[in-house]
Amino acid sequence: MKKIFRKRTKAEIRKLTKRLALDTLCDLIGSIAYAMGIYTFAKMANFSPGGISGIALIMNYLWNLPIGVMTLIMNIPLVIVSYKIVGPRFLAKTAKSMIISTIFLDVIFPLIPLYEGNRMMAALYSGLLMGAGMAFFYMRGSSSGGMDFLSMIIKVKHPHISLGIVTAVTDFLVILIGWPVFKDADAVLYGLICSFSASIVIDRILYGLGAGKLVIVITTQTDDLINKISDLTDRGSTVIKAIGSYTKEERDVILCACSKSQTYMITSAAHEVDPGAFVMVTETSEVFGEGFKEYKK
């Protein structure tokens, strides 16, 4: 009979232990930032930051219910419904993140003084901290739960709908509820500021650190240009054969992924080697591979 289970090697155990340690560290950092954004800044500023946590914050305002526990309870039906969609591994990681966040929200941060200053500053810092917290969760394949589950469910049922639109609409509806609850139209504006700043921080942390440029050059002076690029930047290039649709002439397309600081050197070299070269520069969210980020599972 074929063995289903096998003993893990020492290398596999070390790798698993390291991964678990990184997951836990990111959960702790993410939970601290997330809880601080909600409890320390958003709570006293009287606005809803959106999502399930925003609903929990409204319930805390109305009935003094614990934010973390209510967030956890409201996530249970979403977890049950989305189990087949997101898979057990993602759910297990998310459950761990949510439990740690709940402890910080309901046990740790109530012991720390709340921010009672300017509401605009509260909205900005709430968004920055919540965005940073969620980014740390996402980096390790986890989530803060809530609307992430709901968005995935809607996306599976209606695949033509943009995930970004689903998230934006659901967040806006929760933020909008803050108007009659807090009896203040500004609550909606501050909630939108919080949500917007959170999305920017998430993008910057997840993609900004690995962002770069892709220089695309269409030229006939291929060898001279790739050598020039290599000498100036120590970057390799990829050459693709192409034919112009109008001239029907054969050209080479050179692709070179580089850092933002190297873009000018490469574009200048292209025009120096081939004044008739066609140069395009585009943004890349992330670049994996030699000389850039190493992809880690």
Buried (B, 14 or more C-beta within 10 A) or exposed (E): EEEEEEEEEEEEEEEEEEBEEEBBEBBBBBBBBBBBBBBBBBBEBBBBBBBBBBBBBBBBBEEEBBBBEBBBBBBEEBBEEBEEBBEEEBBEBBBBBBEBBBBBBBEBBBEEEBBEEEBEEBBBBBBBBBBBBBBBBBBBBBBBBBBBBBBBBBBEEEEEEEEEEBBBBBBBEBBBBBBEBBEBEBBBBBBBBBBBBBBEBBBBBBBEEEBBBBBBBBBEBBEBBBEBBEEEBEBBBEBEEEEEEEEEEEBBBBEBBBBEEBBEBBBEBBEEBBEEBEBEBEEBEBBEEEEBEEEEE
